[in-house]
């Protein structure tokens, strides 16, 4: 399959090049030249397949002949070696727990798949692959653990100073080996701007072989479709055929993957984009005017994005048809006070402790169901395990959090991070002089 730039559909490249050169030269984003459809019979019989079998079936549609079938099967088996179960709160609502991977966040799906794809393609190359990634919290930890020790790669993670949780910072800064961290005095948008500018800097690209691990990379987006189909399979086993997915939305890669799955043939009634104070997309869907603004720090820090990159992909996916997007995606926005109330309510009602992002999804799903009653299932996509947010969850509730295996080590390890202003010249000098 070929991939085109959202800024120029005549520009075509293969899967390998789209993976390694995350951003096209014209500063667009890569999209598949056609959206492959899963065999309707496969979807009809989806309850017969495991998560790994579903993932492999989808991956084959995008990778094609670029990776031999046996090698791709090994990649999927190694990358997606954990479950994503639905925890039903009641008969109408369930939480798709996407935090059972090594970094305890949904981004393990994309980061682990991408790292192994890059590792496979890099086997024949001698030049070091420099992976740049901006994070508002969870991406960095997932990428760090996904690439840790992968031969021929070096990862540089940029994160906003004071705007990630202590646990998230530990996952970013204590790995060593081939993982470097830069603490930027600014916002996530500043971090993302530095990464994007580096990709479009000819001098940097002459000296370094750059690629991105953010959700701008198409190999991050594809594996995020896996768990939407897996969720549908779990619902079907319960006799449920209609579903509304409620997705905590920051950079819009997660809901973008759901919409891609929808285009591939996944039966979905509606999508709900649940947001915090960073409401650029909700305002656009209301007014038709896209007006990004500086990101605002909130308790749900993975959603603190003022100019979400993946919204470009979503618009492209629907040919910039605003009425269709308005009909398919409903949006709800919540502040920090409401978020904390949602965390408390989920525990009071269901004895379930959720991270702030998941609590926002819960509130949005409740609001959507009140406005659109029906027999469908509301499935909330859980962003991360609550153990990653000790500063955002009330202490009395945090005591109820059951730590996953290995999480008790998160408080140990020496921080290794370079402090830097949100200045491109300083970042460029760091990249060139620290080779």
JORANOR-V503355 format. One record per residue. N is the residue number from 1. RES is the residue in one small letter. SS is DSSP state (H for helix, E for strand, C for the rest). PHI is phi in whole degrees, -180 to 180 (* if undefined). PSI is psi in whole degrees, 0 to 359 (* if undefined). Layout:
n/res/ss/phi/psi
N/RES/SS/PHI/PSI
N/RES/SS/PHI/PSI
//
This chain:
n/res/ss/phi/psi
1/x/C/*/144
2/x/E/-99/158
3/x/E/-128/141
4/x/E/-116/166
5/x/E/-88/140
6/x/C/-65/344
7/x/C/-93/348
8/x/E/-160/98
9/x/E/-69/348
10/x/E/-79/341
11/x/E/-80/118
12/x/E/-125/145
13/x/E/-150/168
14/x/E/-89/176
15/x/H/-62/315
16/x/H/-59/313
17/x/H/-66/323
18/x/H/-64/326
19/x/H/-71/312
20/x/H/-77/329
21/x/C/-111/81
22/x/C/-55/321
23/x/C/-109/126
24/x/C/-61/160
25/x/C/-60/334
26/x/C/-88/10
27/x/C/71/17
28/x/C/-83/200
29/x/C/-129/149
30/x/E/-78/139
31/x/E/-136/150
32/x/E/-66/141
33/x/C/-64/337
34/x/C/-147/147
35/x/C/-85/114
36/x/C/-70/144
37/x/C/-102/131
38/x/C/-70/144
39/x/C/-56/124
40/x/H/-53/328
41/x/H/-68/324
42/x/H/-63/316
43/x/H/-67/321
44/x/H/-60/322
45/x/C/-103/24
46/x/H/-64/337
47/x/H/-68/346
48/x/H/-84/353
49/x/C/-111/150
50/x/C/-83/169
51/x/H/-58/316
52/x/H/-66/323
53/x/H/-69/321
54/x/H/-64/315
55/x/H/-60/317
56/x/H/-65/319
57/x/H/-61/319
58/x/H/-71/314
59/x/H/-58/320
60/x/H/-59/327
61/x/H/-66/329
62/x/H/-96/324
63/x/H/-80/326
64/x/C/60/229
65/x/C/-92/4
66/x/C/-68/334
67/x/C/-131/129
68/x/C/-56/148
69/x/H/-56/317
70/x/H/-65/319
71/x/H/-67/320
72/x/H/-65/322
73/x/H/-61/319
74/x/H/-67/320
75/x/H/-61/312
76/x/H/-64/316
77/x/H/-63/322
78/x/H/-76/321
79/x/H/-75/315
80/x/C/-103/70
81/x/C/-108/29
82/x/C/-144/164
83/x/C/-95/167
84/x/C/-137/76
85/x/C/-80/154
86/x/E/-91/124
87/x/E/-99/110
88/x/E/-78/121
89/x/C/-77/321
90/x/C/-157/193
91/x/C/-72/347
92/x/C/-113/346
93/x/E/-140/136
94/x/E/-140/157
95/x/E/-106/119
96/x/E/-81/105
97/x/E/-82/106
98/x/C/-103/20
99/x/C/-112/24
100/x/C/-95/8
101/x/C/-86/183
102/x/C/-66/332
103/x/C/-100/4
104/x/C/62/37
105/x/E/-146/156
106/x/C/-61/340
107/x/H/-74/353
108/x/H/-61/327
109/x/H/-60/308
110/x/H/-71/317
111/x/H/-67/318
112/x/H/-71/319
113/x/H/-63/313
114/x/H/-62/315
115/x/H/-62/323
116/x/H/-77/327
117/x/H/-63/313
118/x/H/-65/320
119/x/H/-61/320
120/x/H/-64/311
121/x/H/-68/334
122/x/H/-82/352
123/x/C/-58/327
124/x/C/-94/0
125/x/C/-107/144
126/x/C/-95/336
127/x/C/-78/139
128/x/C/-61/136
129/x/E/-95/117
130/x/E/-96/116
131/x/E/-100/120
132/x/E/-106/137
133/x/E/-147/133
134/x/E/-100/142
135/x/E/-137/144
136/x/C/-101/5
137/x/C/159/285
138/x/H/-85/330
139/x/H/-57/314
140/x/H/-59/315
141/x/H/-64/318
142/x/H/-65/318
143/x/H/-68/317
144/x/H/-58/311
145/x/H/-73/330
146/x/H/-68/324
147/x/H/-101/351
148/x/C/-54/119
149/x/C/79/1
150/x/C/-70/120
151/x/C/-60/144
152/x/C/78/9
153/x/E/-127/150
154/x/E/-139/131
155/x/E/-111/132
156/x/E/-119/117
157/x/E/-107/126
158/x/E/-105/128
159/x/E/-136/150
160/x/E/-77/128
161/x/C/-58/129
162/x/C/74/9
163/x/C/-121/14
164/x/C/-123/157
165/x/C/-72/162
166/x/H/-61/321
167/x/H/-67/316
168/x/H/-60/318
169/x/H/-64/322
170/x/H/-59/316
171/x/H/-67/334
172/x/H/-83/325
173/x/H/-115/1
174/x/C/-115/13
175/x/C/-84/318
176/x/C/69/209
177/x/C/52/241
178/x/C/-97/18
179/x/E/-115/123
180/x/E/-118/148
181/x/E/-127/139
182/x/E/-122/123
183/x/E/-94/105
184/x/E/-92/131
185/x/E/-80/82
186/x/C/178/203
187/x/C/-105/174
188/x/H/-60/320
189/x/H/-60/324
190/x/H/-64/316
191/x/H/-61/314
192/x/H/-64/322
193/x/H/-65/321
194/x/H/-63/316
195/x/H/-64/313
196/x/H/-62/321
197/x/H/-67/323
198/x/H/-62/321
199/x/H/-66/335
200/x/C/-104/16
201/x/C/-101/111
202/x/H/-60/320
203/x/H/-64/316
204/x/H/-64/317
205/x/H/-72/340
206/x/H/-72/331
207/x/H/-100/335
208/x/C/-126/149
209/x/E/-97/98
210/x/E/-95/146
211/x/E/-149/165
212/x/E/-112/151
213/x/C/-113/6
214/x/C/-73/172
215/x/C/-70/358
216/x/C/-66/339
217/x/C/-79/128
218/x/H/-62/333
219/x/H/-77/351
220/x/H/-85/325
221/x/H/-74/316
222/x/H/-56/310
223/x/H/-67/344
224/x/H/-74/345
225/x/C/-73/337
226/x/H/-55/313
227/x/H/-77/343
228/x/H/-69/315
229/x/H/-67/324
230/x/H/-66/321
231/x/H/-63/317
232/x/H/-62/320
233/x/H/-61/318
234/x/H/-65/322
235/x/H/-66/318
236/x/H/-62/324
237/x/H/-62/329
238/x/C/-86/4
239/x/C/82/18
240/x/C/-106/131
241/x/C/-119/345
242/x/C/-109/134
243/x/E/-141/143
244/x/E/-118/122
245/x/E/-93/127
246/x/E/-108/121
247/x/E/-123/118
248/x/E/-59/127
249/x/C/-127/123
250/x/C/-122/288
251/x/C/-91/358
252/x/C/67/22
253/x/H/-77/322
254/x/H/-67/309
255/x/H/-71/331
256/x/H/-61/320
257/x/H/-65/322
258/x/H/-64/319
259/x/H/-69/327
260/x/H/-65/317
261/x/H/-61/320
262/x/H/-58/316
263/x/H/-68/336
264/x/C/-81/353
265/x/C/119/3
266/x/C/-70/125
267/x/C/-71/111
268/x/C/-133/133
269/x/C/-75/311
270/x/E/-160/166
271/x/E/-119/145
272/x/E/-120/123
273/x/E/-94/113
274/x/E/-99/123
275/x/E/-128/165
276/x/C/-99/211
277/x/C/-65/344
278/x/C/-85/89
279/x/C/-115/35
280/x/H/-57/312
281/x/H/-71/314
282/x/H/-54/320
283/x/H/-67/323
284/x/H/-65/317
285/x/H/-68/339
286/x/H/-85/316
287/x/H/-101/338
288/x/C/82/3
289/x/C/-112/124
290/x/C/-90/109
291/x/C/-130/85
292/x/C/-65/154
293/x/C/-141/161
294/x/C/-56/141
295/x/C/-68/151
296/x/C/-114/135
297/x/C/-73/133
298/x/C/-138/176
299/x/C/-67/331
300/x/C/-96/73
301/x/H/-68/337
302/x/H/-68/348
303/x/H/-106/10
304/x/C/-84/74
305/x/C/-131/123
306/x/C/-91/337
307/x/C/-137/79
308/x/C/-65/123
309/x/C/-62/318
310/x/C/-76/354
311/x/H/-64/331
312/x/H/-60/317
313/x/H/-65/318
314/x/H/-64/316
315/x/H/-63/319
316/x/H/-63/320
317/x/H/-60/331
318/x/C/-114/24
319/x/C/51/36
320/x/C/57/32
321/x/C/-88/93
322/x/H/-60/315
323/x/H/-59/322
324/x/H/-65/316
325/x/H/-64/319
326/x/H/-64/327
327/x/H/-78/326
328/x/H/-87/328
329/x/E/-116/121
330/x/E/-103/147
331/x/E/-126/146
332/x/E/-142/140
333/x/E/-124/139
334/x/C/-135/146
335/x/C/-91/179
336/x/H/-64/321
337/x/H/-62/316
338/x/H/-66/323
339/x/H/-61/313
340/x/H/-63/323
341/x/H/-64/324
342/x/H/-66/318
343/x/H/-58/314
344/x/H/-66/317
345/x/H/-64/320
346/x/H/-63/324
347/x/H/-74/316
348/x/H/-63/320
349/x/H/-82/323
350/x/H/-129/2
351/x/C/55/40
352/x/C/-122/122
353/x/C/-95/122
354/x/C/-117/154
355/x/C/-71/164
356/x/H/-58/324
357/x/H/-65/316
358/x/H/-67/325
359/x/H/-65/322
360/x/H/-65/321
361/x/H/-63/320
362/x/H/-60/313
363/x/H/-62/318
364/x/H/-67/320
365/x/H/-64/320
366/x/H/-62/314
367/x/H/-65/320
368/x/H/-66/317
369/x/H/-65/325
370/x/H/-65/325
371/x/H/-86/336
372/x/C/-133/72
373/x/C/-65/152
374/x/C/173/186
375/x/C/-99/10
376/x/C/-75/165
377/x/E/-96/136
378/x/E/-95/115
379/x/E/-111/119
380/x/E/-93/131
381/x/E/-88/114
382/x/E/-80/124
383/x/C/-71/311
384/x/E/-156/163
385/x/C/-69/140
386/x/H/-61/341
387/x/H/-63/344
388/x/H/-84/358
389/x/C/-130/55
390/x/C/-64/335
391/x/C/-86/345
392/x/C/-104/340
393/x/C/-101/131
394/x/C/-51/140
395/x/H/-55/321
396/x/H/-63/323
397/x/H/-78/323
398/x/H/-62/333
399/x/C/-63/339
400/x/C/-87/354
401/x/C/-72/128
402/x/C/-89/113
403/x/C/-70/133
404/x/C/-73/164
405/x/C/-57/131
406/x/C/91/344
407/x/H/-71/340
408/x/H/-71/350
409/x/H/-91/358
410/x/C/-67/337
411/x/C/-86/357
412/x/C/-105/163
413/x/C/108/140
414/x/C/-86/130
415/x/C/-66/129
416/x/C/-128/98
417/x/C/-146/145
418/x/E/-97/124
419/x/E/-80/138
420/x/E/-153/146
421/x/E/-77/168
422/x/C/-83/57
423/x/C/-118/122
424/x/H/-65/321
425/x/H/-60/321
426/x/H/-66/318
427/x/H/-65/317
428/x/H/-61/316
429/x/H/-62/320
430/x/H/-61/314
431/x/H/-62/317
432/x/H/-76/323
433/x/H/-87/343
434/x/C/-109/58
435/x/C/-97/*
//
